[in-house]
Amino acid sequence: MQITVYSKPNCSLCDTLMDDLAWLQRELDFTVISHNINDDPALKAQFQYLIPVVEIAGVLYNPPHDLLQMRQRLIAAARDNASA
């Protein structure tokens, strides 16, 4: 499974989220694609006040994020993918 994180440099919330995702990768099988919103004007316009935004199975999740919440979302998405 692949998830996408929309973030930007020097964002402590983004750094915390990425650390949490790295920790969760020890338990769950997923890859993380990170997009710097500063590199794309459309993404910056869409997400500049919302980062970090996580996209899992086509669903966007705005902050706040926490470790247990992310774990539950990833498990649910993996379960949905397996049954699809």
NORLINZI-V151682 format. One line per field, one symbol per residue. ss: DSSP state (~ for helix, > for strand, _ for the rest). psi: psi as a letter, one per 30 degrees, with the letter a starting at -180 (. if undefined). burial: 1 if it has 16 or more other ideal C-beta (glycine too) atoms within 10 Angstrom, else 0. Layout:
ss->???
psi->???
burial->???
This chain:
ss->_>>>>>>____~~~~~~~~~~~~~______>>>>>>~~~_~~~~~~~_____>>>>__>>>_____~~~~~~~~~~~~~~~~~_
psi->kklkkjallhjeeeeeeeeeeeefffeljllkkkkjfffjeeeeeegfgflkkkjjhfkkklllkleeeeeeeeeeeeeeeef.
burial->001111110000010111011001000000000011100000100010001111010000100010000110110011000000
